[in-house]
């Protein structure tokens, strides 16, 4: 099960070694870092931004539905919002697929 709120790369802030009736064990506490959802979204966004053809295509598609002039601040802000929403949607889709039970 992939918990989207679980940290992707937790920073261990404390470690305690204890003994109990089963022997020694290490208790760790972690904090900070990106959640798995944030990490997956960042990787999806990186992929979208890295491909010039994809960016050109997204800009052209967004231009057909945007009321703002291509290249304006409003157009750029809207395109950035679209890319952000797409990245999060890809992250959520990956998490959903990872959480499916396999036969």
Secondary structure, 3 states (H helix, E strand, C coil): CCCCCCECCCEEEEEEEEEECCEEEEEEEEECCCEHHHHHHHHHHHHHHHCHHHHHHHHHHHHHHCCCCCCCHHHHHHHHHHHHHHHHHHHHHHHHHHCCCCC
